[in-house]
Amino acid sequence: MLQYLGAAINGAAWQAIVPELLPRSQLMAAIALNSAEFNIARAVGPAIAGFILVAANAGVVFLIDAQLPSTSGTQTIVAISDLV
C-alpha cells in the first residue's frame, strides 16, 4: 500500500517537473522516451525477477530489489537534453 502511495506522489511530481527540465521543443520526445522506458521496465523487470527466482529463491529477488535504486527517468531526460 505504501508503495502505491509513493508512486502516486512521485507520478504527480514527475509530471510537474518534466516541463521545467527541458525546452518546449524537446518536451514531446522526452515524454515519449519516458513512456517507453516505463513500459519496457514493466515488461523486463518481472522477467528478470522470474529468472532469478528460478535460479535462486524469493529471498534473493527481494534482496536485489531492495539494493537497486528505482529507475530515474529524470537522469535519462537530462542526459538527452545534453546531447541535443
Secondary structure as the mmCIF struct_conf table of DSSP 4:
data_model
#
loop_
_struct_conf.conf_type_id
_struct_conf.id
_struct_conf.beg_label_comp_id
_struct_conf.beg_label_asym_id
_struct_conf.beg_label_seq_id
_struct_conf.end_label_comp_id
_struct_conf.end_label_asym_id
_struct_conf.end_label_seq_id
HELX_RH_AL_P HELX_RH_AL_P1 LEU A 2 LEU A 21
BEND BEND1 LEU A 22 LEU A 22
HELX_RH_AL_P HELX_RH_AL_P2 ARG A 24 ALA A 55
BEND BEND2 ALA A 56 ALA A 56
HELX_RH_AL_P HELX_RH_AL_P3 ALA A 58 GLN A 67
BEND BEND3 LEU A 68 LEU A 68
HELX_LH_PP_P HELX_LH_PP_P1 PRO A 69 THR A 71
HELX_RH_AL_P HELX_RH_AL_P4 GLY A 73 LEU A 83
#
